[in-house]
Amino acid sequence: MTFFDLDAVEEYLGKPVTAMTDQELVTYIKVFARAVHDIDLPVQGIPERSVMAGLKRTYGSSNAGKLVKWACTESIKTAKPVVYFDFSKGHKWWLDQNWVSLQRYIKDERRSASVGGTADTGWGTLKRS
C-alpha cells in the first residue's frame, strides 16, 4: 500500500483525503482516532471546521488532506493521537515539520515505486459495524 492508495478511513468515508470537505476532514480525524487509538474525540462543529478551512488556506485544499492523512499515519509510530487543533495556526511549526516529512516520504515512495518497491503506512483495514 502506498500513501496515495485509499487507506481504511478513506474507504470508509468513500473518498480520498485530497477531495474531502472541511467537515469530512474532521470526520477523518475522528474515525482514525477511534479506529487506531481507541479514543473518541468530541466534535463541536464550527471550531473544528474552521481549523480545517485555515489548513486548506495555508497549504492548499489537496495538500491539507494529505497533511491530515500523514499526521494521522505518523501518530501510529509515535503513539500520540492527532487531534483537530493540532492543525491550527498555533501549531505551524509542527505542521511545517510534518509537511517537510511528507514531501520527503512522497519523493522516496515515488523513487521506490520506479524500481518496483512500495512503502507501507503501517495499518490495515477498517470495517463498518
Secondary structure as UniProt FT lines:
FT   TURN            3..4
FT   HELIX           8..13
FT   HELIX           17..19
FT   HELIX           22..37
FT   HELIX           46..59
FT   HELIX           61..78
FT   HELIX           84..87
FT   HELIX           89..91
FT   HELIX           92..114
FT   TURN            115..116
//
